[in-house]
Amino acid sequence: MGMISVKKKELIEKIAKASKAAKSVSESVLNAFLKIVSQTLKKGDKIQLIGFGAFESKEPSSKCWT
């Protein structure tokens, strides 16, 4: 299973289409969600969305790759 990159603009369009909401509303909701996730992670807390997954911040490994 690979990772797919999606630009924010594309995600807003997908949310608008799936929810049948205006793009401006979808953008506001996405921005609010990202702000909440960012603020929560900066405090060192974890966010778990039951049935979906979790967001958490981790310290980078001290290993150096050469």
C-alpha positions as CSV (number, residue, x, y, z in Angstrom):
1,M,0.0,0.0,0.0
2,G,1.6,3.2,-1.1
3,M,1.1,6.8,-0.2
4,I,-0.8,9.2,-2.5
5,S,0.0,12.9,-2.4
6,V,-3.0,15.3,-2.7
7,K,-2.7,19.0,-2.9
8,K,-4.8,21.0,-0.5
9,K,-6.8,22.5,-3.4
10,E,-7.6,19.1,-4.7
11,L,-8.7,17.9,-1.2
12,I,-11.0,20.9,-0.9
13,E,-12.6,20.1,-4.2
14,K,-13.1,16.4,-3.2
15,I,-14.6,17.4,0.2
16,A,-16.9,19.9,-1.6
17,K,-18.1,17.3,-4.1
18,A,-18.6,14.5,-1.5
19,S,-20.4,16.8,0.9
20,K,-22.3,18.8,-1.7
21,A,-21.0,21.9,0.0
22,A,-19.5,25.1,-1.5
23,K,-15.8,25.0,-2.0
24,S,-15.5,28.0,0.4
25,V,-17.3,26.1,3.1
26,S,-15.2,23.0,2.5
27,E,-12.0,25.1,2.7
28,S,-13.1,26.7,6.0
29,V,-13.8,23.3,7.5
30,L,-10.5,21.8,6.3
31,N,-8.6,24.9,7.6
32,A,-10.3,24.6,11.0
33,F,-9.5,20.9,11.1
34,L,-5.8,21.4,10.2
35,K,-5.5,24.2,12.8
36,I,-6.9,22.0,15.5
37,V,-4.7,19.1,14.6
38,S,-1.6,21.3,14.5
39,Q,-2.3,23.1,17.8
40,T,-3.0,19.7,19.5
41,L,0.2,18.2,18.2
42,K,2.2,21.2,19.2
43,K,1.0,20.7,22.8
44,G,2.3,17.2,22.6
45,D,-1.1,15.6,22.6
46,K,-2.4,12.9,20.3
47,I,-5.5,12.9,18.2
48,Q,-7.3,9.6,17.6
49,L,-10.2,9.3,15.2
50,I,-11.9,6.0,16.1
51,G,-12.3,3.9,13.0
52,F,-9.8,6.0,11.0
53,G,-6.5,6.5,12.6
54,A,-4.4,8.7,14.8
55,F,-2.2,11.8,14.5
56,E,0.8,12.2,16.8
57,S,4.0,14.0,16.8
58,K,7.3,12.2,17.3
59,E,10.9,13.3,17.8
60,P,13.1,12.7,14.8
61,S,15.5,9.8,15.1
62,S,19.0,10.7,16.2
63,K,20.4,8.3,13.6
64,C,22.3,9.9,10.7
65,W,22.1,8.3,7.3
66,T,25.2,8.6,5.1
